[in-house]
């Protein structure tokens, strides 16, 4: 009998051991983490899906084709590449650094990040009209160790201070939407210092200075870097472009809307003339002097790199000038036939442009210079682009 029991037990024991071994083998794949995407893979996967991208920090993007490696204007963006020595922007991905991550992962605050390898998680989508990763949910040094010079860890919780502005600058607008939000923002931004039209020349040389060449400005619509000294009205010069065309309301160059830096930009004289006083809309024929731009008889479409800038300046003007200070009540409508009326369009397209082209480091830096040095007010839609849809829905 003992022999008989032993013979029956042995196959059962072997079966149990075999099942356990199979279970261990089957568990291995579930414990293996998905490898991060390379930068080159992420460039080819700009479909809005979330991914973790591993790359070396090679600088801060300030425009579609510009990445700086020193004198960083802020903590708002990183450029990643598959090698630490990469210099071609075509082989980089631009990463938005939202407010809750800036203290630890912004280059202005933590310049020693340059050359470090990071893992960044978030949706893959255009930033600065360039392959990018926006609204990130996580940052980490590759391998899981924290950045070398920071003692605080970022969180995904909302920031306690206003991005790009003083802690209490927008406090009166907190929690509001629709007309109430528009009114609150008007009251906040309309207590600004005003400058004359002659003073605009020198102001633009500061607000739109090329971050890579202090002797130049970056021209609006074209992105060309041109000598500050070449301002004027001649062929090849740059002059003062009113993004809200001054004929839409007839305010001209009067101190106030005609000199408001929040919608005045340096532009090539010929391009400024081609845009004229047209409304904004998609479509038309290519503009030879401004590659990527299109125009027809009654509208102007800037290149992708400037669509969001245009939208946020137009929305600023519609909030800042409400008709209570001797100037017309400026409003955005959904047409392109406004003539000299104090309206500009097309609202639906401008809303799309605001979403398509988020604020970049150059735009944010410009807003800060206007606030710190000149008008002492801000464009709220650069600080909070989501407020466009909260007002115009």
C-alpha positions as CSV (number, residue, x, y, z in Angstrom):
1,X,0.0,0.0,0.0
2,X,2.7,2.6,0.8
3,X,4.3,1.9,-2.6
4,X,1.0,2.4,-4.3
5,X,0.3,5.7,-2.6
6,X,3.8,7.0,-3.5
7,X,3.3,6.2,-7.2
8,X,0.0,8.1,-7.3
9,X,1.5,11.2,-5.5
10,X,4.5,11.7,-7.8
11,X,2.6,12.7,-11.0
12,X,0.5,15.1,-9.0
13,X,3.5,16.8,-7.5
14,X,5.2,17.1,-10.9
15,X,2.0,18.7,-12.3
16,X,1.9,21.2,-9.5
17,X,5.5,22.2,-10.0
18,X,4.9,22.5,-13.8
19,X,1.9,24.7,-13.4
20,X,3.8,27.0,-11.0
21,X,6.7,27.3,-13.4
22,X,4.3,28.2,-16.2
23,X,2.6,30.8,-14.1
24,X,6.0,32.4,-13.3
25,X,6.9,32.5,-17.0
26,X,3.5,34.1,-17.9
27,X,4.0,36.8,-15.2
28,X,7.3,38.1,-16.7
29,X,5.8,40.2,-19.6
30,X,3.4,42.0,-17.4
31,X,6.2,43.2,-15.2
32,X,8.3,44.5,-18.1
33,X,7.8,48.3,-18.6
34,X,7.3,49.7,-22.1
35,X,10.5,51.3,-23.3
36,X,10.3,55.1,-23.8
37,X,10.1,56.4,-27.4
38,X,13.2,58.0,-28.9
39,X,12.9,61.5,-30.1
40,X,13.0,60.4,-33.8
41,X,10.1,58.1,-33.1
42,X,8.1,60.8,-31.3
43,X,8.7,63.2,-34.3
44,X,6.9,60.6,-36.5
45,X,4.0,60.1,-34.0
46,X,2.4,63.5,-33.8
47,X,-1.1,62.2,-33.4
48,X,-2.2,63.5,-30.0
49,X,-1.6,60.1,-28.3
50,X,0.2,60.1,-24.9
51,X,3.8,58.7,-24.9
52,X,6.9,58.8,-22.8
53,X,9.8,60.3,-24.8
54,X,13.5,59.9,-23.8
55,X,15.9,62.5,-25.0
56,X,18.8,64.8,-24.1
57,X,18.1,68.4,-23.3
58,X,19.7,70.5,-26.0
59,X,18.3,73.9,-25.3
60,X,15.1,76.1,-25.1
61,X,13.0,76.7,-28.3
62,X,12.1,80.3,-28.8
63,X,10.7,80.0,-32.3
64,X,9.9,77.3,-34.9
65,X,13.5,77.1,-36.1
66,X,15.3,78.6,-33.1
67,X,16.7,76.9,-30.0
68,X,18.9,78.8,-27.6
69,X,21.6,77.2,-25.3
70,X,22.2,80.1,-23.0
71,X,20.5,83.3,-21.8
72,X,17.3,81.4,-21.4
73,X,14.2,83.7,-21.5
74,X,12.1,81.5,-19.2
75,X,11.3,78.1,-17.9
76,X,8.5,77.3,-20.4
77,X,10.0,75.0,-23.0
78,X,12.7,72.4,-23.6
79,X,14.2,70.9,-26.8
80,X,15.0,67.2,-26.7
81,X,17.2,65.2,-29.1
82,X,18.5,61.7,-29.4
83,X,22.1,63.0,-28.9
84,X,23.4,65.6,-26.5
85,X,25.3,67.4,-29.3
86,X,22.4,67.7,-31.8
87,X,22.1,71.1,-33.5
88,X,19.5,70.5,-36.2
89,X,16.0,71.6,-35.0
90,X,14.6,69.1,-37.5
91,X,15.8,66.3,-35.2
92,X,14.5,67.8,-32.0
93,X,11.1,67.6,-30.3
94,X,9.9,70.7,-28.4
95,X,8.4,70.1,-25.0
96,X,6.1,72.5,-23.2
97,X,7.0,73.0,-19.6
98,X,3.8,73.8,-17.7
99,X,3.8,75.9,-14.5
100,X,3.9,73.0,-12.1
101,X,7.1,71.6,-13.6
102,X,9.0,74.8,-14.2
103,X,10.9,75.1,-10.9
104,X,12.6,71.7,-11.5
105,X,12.6,71.3,-15.2
106,X,12.9,74.9,-16.6
107,X,16.3,75.9,-18.1
108,X,16.3,79.4,-16.7
109,X,16.0,78.1,-13.2
110,X,17.9,74.9,-13.7
111,X,20.5,75.5,-16.5
112,X,22.4,72.4,-15.5
113,X,19.7,70.4,-17.2
114,X,21.4,71.1,-20.5
115,X,22.9,67.8,-21.7
116,X,20.9,65.7,-19.3
117,X,18.7,62.8,-20.5
118,X,15.1,63.1,-19.5
119,X,11.9,61.0,-19.8
120,X,8.9,63.2,-20.4
121,X,5.3,61.9,-20.6
122,X,2.4,63.6,-22.4
123,X,0.4,63.9,-25.6
124,X,2.4,64.2,-28.8
125,X,1.4,67.3,-30.8
126,X,2.7,70.4,-32.4
127,X,4.4,73.1,-30.2
128,X,5.9,76.3,-31.8
129,X,4.5,74.9,-35.1
130,X,7.1,72.1,-34.7
131,X,6.9,68.4,-33.6
132,X,6.3,68.6,-29.9
133,X,4.9,67.2,-26.6
134,X,2.4,69.5,-24.9
135,X,0.6,69.5,-21.5
136,X,3.1,67.0,-20.0
137,X,2.0,64.8,-17.1
138,X,5.4,63.6,-15.9
139,X,9.1,64.5,-16.0
140,X,12.0,62.4,-14.7
141,X,15.7,62.0,-15.3
142,X,16.3,58.9,-17.4
143,X,16.8,56.0,-14.9
144,X,14.5,57.6,-12.3
145,X,17.0,59.8,-10.5
146,X,15.9,63.4,-9.8
147,X,17.5,66.4,-11.7
148,X,20.9,67.2,-10.2
149,X,20.4,70.7,-8.9
150,X,16.8,70.8,-7.7
151,X,15.6,69.9,-4.2
152,X,11.9,70.0,-5.0
153,X,9.8,67.5,-7.0
154,X,7.3,68.7,-9.5
155,X,3.6,67.7,-9.2
156,X,0.7,67.7,-11.5
157,X,-1.4,69.8,-9.1
158,X,-2.5,73.3,-10.3
159,X,0.2,76.0,-9.6
160,X,-0.4,78.3,-6.6
161,X,0.7,81.3,-8.6
162,X,-0.5,82.7,-11.9
163,X,1.6,81.5,-14.8
164,X,3.6,84.4,-16.2
165,X,2.3,87.0,-13.8
166,X,2.1,88.2,-10.2
167,X,0.2,85.9,-7.8
168,X,-2.7,88.3,-7.4
169,X,-2.8,90.0,-10.9
170,X,-5.9,88.0,-12.0
171,X,-7.4,87.4,-8.6
172,X,-10.5,89.4,-9.5
173,X,-11.2,87.2,-12.5
174,X,-10.9,83.9,-10.6
175,X,-13.8,81.6,-11.1
176,X,-15.6,83.8,-13.7
177,X,-16.7,82.9,-17.2
178,X,-18.5,84.6,-20.1
179,X,-19.3,88.3,-19.9
180,X,-18.4,88.4,-16.2
181,X,-14.9,87.2,-17.0
182,X,-14.5,89.6,-19.8
183,X,-15.6,92.5,-17.6
184,X,-13.2,91.5,-14.8
185,X,-10.2,91.2,-17.2
186,X,-11.1,94.6,-18.8
187,X,-10.9,96.2,-15.4
188,X,-7.6,94.5,-14.6
189,X,-5.7,95.3,-17.9
190,X,-7.1,98.8,-18.6
191,X,-5.2,100.5,-15.8
192,X,-2.1,100.6,-18.0
193,X,0.6,103.2,-18.7
194,X,0.3,104.6,-22.3
195,X,3.2,105.5,-24.6
196,X,3.3,107.7,-27.7
197,X,3.5,106.4,-31.3
198,X,7.1,107.7,-31.5
199,X,8.0,105.8,-28.4
200,X,6.7,102.6,-30.0
201,X,9.9,102.4,-32.2
202,X,12.2,101.9,-29.3
203,X,9.8,99.8,-27.3
204,X,9.5,97.3,-30.2
205,X,13.3,97.0,-30.3
206,X,13.1,95.7,-26.7
207,X,9.9,93.6,-26.8
208,X,10.7,91.8,-30.1
209,X,14.5,91.6,-29.7
210,X,16.1,88.5,-31.3
211,X,17.1,86.3,-28.3
212,X,20.2,85.2,-30.3
213,X,21.3,88.7,-31.5
214,X,20.7,91.8,-29.3
215,X,21.2,94.0,-32.4
216,X,18.2,92.6,-34.2
217,X,14.4,92.2,-33.9
218,X,12.3,89.3,-35.1
219,X,9.9,90.5,-37.7
220,X,6.2,89.4,-37.4
221,X,4.6,87.2,-40.0
222,X,8.1,86.2,-41.5
223,X,10.3,85.3,-38.5
224,X,13.2,87.2,-40.2
225,X,15.9,88.6,-37.8
226,X,16.7,92.1,-39.0
227,X,18.8,95.0,-37.6
228,X,17.0,97.2,-35.2
229,X,18.5,100.2,-36.9
230,X,16.6,99.4,-40.2
231,X,13.3,100.7,-39.0
232,X,11.5,103.1,-41.3
233,X,9.3,103.3,-44.4
234,X,11.7,102.3,-47.2
235,X,11.9,99.1,-49.2
236,X,13.5,96.4,-47.0
237,X,12.8,98.4,-43.8
238,X,10.6,97.3,-40.9
239,X,7.8,99.4,-39.5
240,X,5.0,99.2,-37.0
241,X,2.2,96.7,-37.8
242,X,-1.2,97.2,-36.2
243,X,-2.4,93.6,-35.8
244,X,-5.9,95.0,-35.0
245,X,-5.9,97.2,-38.1
246,X,-6.3,100.8,-37.0
247,X,-9.0,101.6,-39.6
248,X,-11.3,99.0,-37.8
249,X,-12.7,101.6,-35.5
250,X,-10.7,104.6,-36.9
251,X,-8.4,105.1,-33.9
252,X,-5.4,105.7,-36.1
253,X,-2.1,106.2,-34.2
254,X,-3.7,108.0,-31.2
255,X,-2.1,107.3,-27.8
256,X,-4.2,104.3,-26.6
257,X,-5.3,101.6,-29.0
258,X,-3.1,103.1,-31.7
259,X,0.0,102.8,-29.6
260,X,-0.8,99.6,-27.5
261,X,2.2,97.4,-27.6
262,X,0.1,94.3,-27.0
263,X,-0.9,94.4,-30.7
264,X,1.9,96.3,-32.3
265,X,4.7,94.2,-33.9
266,X,7.7,95.0,-36.1
267,X,7.0,93.8,-39.7
268,X,8.6,94.1,-43.1
269,X,7.2,97.2,-44.8
270,X,6.1,95.2,-47.9
271,X,4.4,92.5,-45.8
272,X,2.7,95.1,-43.7
273,X,1.3,96.7,-46.8
274,X,0.1,93.4,-48.3
275,X,-1.8,92.7,-45.1
276,X,-3.3,96.2,-45.0
277,X,-6.5,96.3,-43.0
278,X,-7.8,92.8,-43.9
279,X,-9.6,90.7,-41.5
280,X,-8.2,87.2,-40.5
281,X,-9.4,84.0,-42.1
282,X,-8.1,80.8,-43.7
283,X,-7.3,80.6,-47.4
284,X,-6.2,82.7,-50.3
285,X,-3.1,82.8,-52.5
286,X,0.5,82.4,-51.1
287,X,2.2,85.6,-50.0
288,X,5.7,85.7,-51.7
289,X,7.2,87.9,-49.1
290,X,5.8,86.0,-46.1
291,X,6.2,82.2,-46.8
292,X,3.4,80.2,-45.2
293,X,1.0,83.1,-45.3
294,X,-2.0,83.5,-47.6
295,X,-4.3,86.3,-48.6
296,X,-7.2,87.3,-50.8
297,X,-9.3,90.4,-51.3
298,X,-10.7,90.6,-47.8
299,X,-8.6,88.3,-45.5
300,X,-5.1,87.4,-44.3
301,X,-3.9,84.1,-43.0
302,X,-0.5,84.2,-41.2
303,X,1.8,81.2,-41.2
304,X,1.2,78.5,-38.6
305,X,3.9,80.0,-36.3
306,X,2.0,83.2,-35.9
307,X,-1.7,82.1,-35.9
308,X,-2.0,81.9,-32.1
309,X,-0.1,85.2,-31.6
310,X,-2.6,87.0,-33.9
311,X,-5.6,85.5,-32.2
312,X,-4.5,86.4,-28.7
313,X,-3.6,90.0,-29.7
314,X,-7.1,90.4,-31.3
315,X,-8.8,89.0,-28.2
316,X,-6.8,91.3,-26.0
317,X,-7.9,94.3,-27.9
318,X,-11.5,93.3,-27.7
319,X,-11.3,93.1,-23.9
320,X,-9.1,96.1,-23.3
321,X,-11.1,98.6,-25.4
322,X,-14.8,98.6,-24.4
323,X,-15.7,102.1,-25.4
324,X,-15.5,103.7,-22.0
325,X,-12.3,105.8,-22.4
326,X,-13.1,107.8,-25.5
327,X,-12.1,105.1,-27.9
328,X,-14.4,102.7,-29.9
329,X,-15.8,99.5,-28.4
330,X,-13.7,96.9,-30.2
331,X,-15.4,93.5,-30.8
332,X,-14.5,90.2,-32.6
333,X,-17.2,88.9,-35.0
334,X,-17.4,86.1,-37.5
335,X,-17.2,88.0,-40.7
336,X,-14.5,89.3,-43.0
337,X,-16.3,92.4,-44.4
338,X,-16.0,94.8,-41.5
339,X,-14.6,97.8,-43.3
340,X,-14.2,100.7,-40.9
341,X,-16.5,99.3,-38.2
342,X,-14.9,98.6,-34.9
343,X,-15.0,94.9,-35.5
344,X,-12.6,92.3,-36.8
345,X,-13.0,88.6,-37.7
346,X,-13.2,85.8,-38.2
347,X,-14.1,84.8,-34.6
348,X,-14.4,81.0,-35.3
349,X,-11.1,80.9,-37.1
350,X,-9.3,83.0,-34.4
351,X,-10.5,80.6,-31.8
352,X,-9.1,77.7,-33.8
353,X,-5.7,79.5,-34.2
354,X,-5.5,80.1,-30.5
355,X,-5.8,76.4,-29.8
356,X,-3.6,75.3,-32.7
357,X,-0.6,77.5,-31.8
358,X,-0.1,77.8,-28.0
359,X,1.9,80.6,-26.5
360,X,5.6,80.1,-27.0
361,X,8.6,81.4,-25.0
362,X,9.1,84.4,-27.3
363,X,5.4,85.5,-26.9
364,X,5.5,85.0,-23.1
365,X,8.8,86.9,-22.8
366,X,7.3,89.7,-24.8
367,X,4.3,89.9,-22.6
368,X,6.6,90.1,-19.5
369,X,8.7,92.9,-21.0
370,X,5.5,95.0,-21.7
371,X,4.4,94.4,-18.2
372,X,7.7,95.1,-16.5
373,X,9.0,98.0,-18.5
374,X,6.4,99.8,-20.6
375,X,2.6,99.5,-20.1
376,X,2.5,97.5,-16.9
377,X,-0.4,95.4,-18.1
378,X,-0.6,91.9,-19.5
379,X,-2.3,90.0,-22.3
380,X,-4.4,87.6,-20.3
381,X,-4.8,85.2,-23.2
382,X,-1.0,84.6,-23.3
383,X,-1.1,83.7,-19.6
384,X,-4.4,81.9,-19.9
385,X,-5.2,80.8,-23.5
386,X,-8.1,78.8,-22.1
387,X,-9.9,82.0,-21.3
388,X,-10.7,82.5,-25.0
389,X,-13.2,79.7,-25.0
390,X,-14.4,80.7,-21.6
391,X,-15.5,84.1,-23.0
392,X,-16.3,83.4,-26.7
393,X,-18.0,80.0,-26.7
